[in-house]
Amino acid sequence: MKLLTPHEGEPAHEGASSSAGALLYTFDCRRADGSPICLEAHELSSDDRALALARKLLAEHLSCSSIEVFDADRRVGAVERETHAEEQPALTGK
């Protein structure tokens, strides 16, 4: 997976927090052709945790080629699959 951020070297933005101190992030999951697969929303405490969850979601959604992460209208970053799901070996283990 490749992690893409809007501005390399900038500190993570803390965003607008909800009443519980968590931020609401949107995860836009897409196929290799750019067509949408799903949108997910999760409350998390930071951009770093949101990007970590994006990597986990990408590993779980094998038909997904990339996931963009947003805090409201601010693009936090994106993760992309190095190879397409069809080319990856089957997941094994736990």
Secondary structure, DSSP 4 states (H G I P E B T S, - for coil): -EEE-SSTTPPPP-----TTS-EEEEEEEE-TTS-EEEEEEEEES-HHHHHHHHHHHHHH-TT--EEEEEETTEEEEEEE-SS-GGGSPPP---
